[in-house]
Amino acid sequence: MSISVQRQDDRTVEISVSDTGCGIPADHLPKIFDRFYRVNPARSHQLNASGLGLAIVKSITSLHRGTVSVQSEVGKGSTFTLTFPPAGGPTGACG
C-alpha cells in the first residue's frame, strides 16, 4: 500500500491511496461508493464488513467540498484519489 499527497498548481490537494491487491472489476466501479454495496458479498461476511466504508469516505469528502475517484485493474490493484479545493474557497483564505 502507498499513500501520496500532492498540492496542485491551482492549490487543490490530492491524496492518493494505492494497493497492489486483487483490483475491482470494471462493472462494479460505478457502485462501490453506494451504501451497503459489496463487490464480493461472500468474502465480506468473512471479514465482518458492512459495505459502508467507501460510502462514508465519499460523504466526508463531499462535506469538505472534495471528490473521490477510483482507478482499478483486476489483478493489479486500485488507486483511490481524494481531491480537495483550497482552504477558504476557490480564492483561498485571504480572498
Helices and strands as residue ranges (DSSP letters): E 2-7, E 13-18, G 26-31, H 41-47, H 53-63, E 67-73, E 77-84
